[in-house]
Amino acid sequence: MSVEEKIPGDSEIKLELSKNSDDIEIETKTSFWNVFKWSMYDLANTIYSMVNCLIDY
């Protein structure tokens, strides 16, 4: 997994250091919420497809 450290102050940027490599990823609150919203959209579509499949039978 990765370790996240909060930057002191009112900054909206988190630094994430992966143990597998020395790469540093910068994640903003906007990118976090975009990923979260798309995953919720995908989950809703999956549930809809499952329910719709049950109604067709």
C-alpha positions in Angstrom: 0.0 0.0 0.0 1.0 3.6 0.1 1.5 6.1 2.9 -0.2 9.5 2.8 1.1 12.5 4.7 -0.9 15.7 5.2 0.9 18.9 4.3 0.8 21.5 7.0 -1.3 24.5 6.3 -4.4 25.0 4.1 -2.9 23.3 1.1 -5.2 21.0 -0.9 -2.3 18.8 -2.2 -1.4 15.4 -0.7 1.9 13.6 -1.4 1.8 9.9 -1.8 4.9 7.7 -1.7 4.7 4.2 -3.0 6.9 1.5 -1.4 7.3 -0.2 -4.8 9.0 2.7 -6.5 10.4 6.1 -5.7 7.7 8.0 -7.7 5.8 10.7 -5.9 2.2 11.2 -7.0 0.4 14.5 -6.4 -3.3 14.2 -5.7 -5.6 17.2 -5.5 -9.0 17.3 -3.8 -10.5 17.7 -7.3 -8.9 14.6 -8.7 -9.9 12.6 -5.6 -13.6 13.7 -5.9 -13.5 13.0 -9.7 -12.4 9.4 -9.1 -14.9 9.0 -6.3 -17.8 10.3 -8.4 -16.9 8.2 -11.4 -16.7 5.1 -9.1 -20.1 5.9 -7.7 -21.5 6.3 -11.2 -20.0 2.9 -12.2 -21.5 1.3 -9.1 -24.9 2.8 -9.8 -24.8 1.5 -13.4 -23.8 -2.0 -12.2 -26.7 -2.1 -9.7 -29.1 -0.8 -12.4 -27.9 -3.4 -14.8 -28.4 -6.2 -12.2 -31.9 -5.0 -11.3 -32.9 -4.5 -14.9 -31.7 -8.0 -15.7 -33.9 -9.4 -13.0 -37.0 -7.4 -14.2 -36.5 -8.8 -17.8 -37.0 -12.4 -16.6 
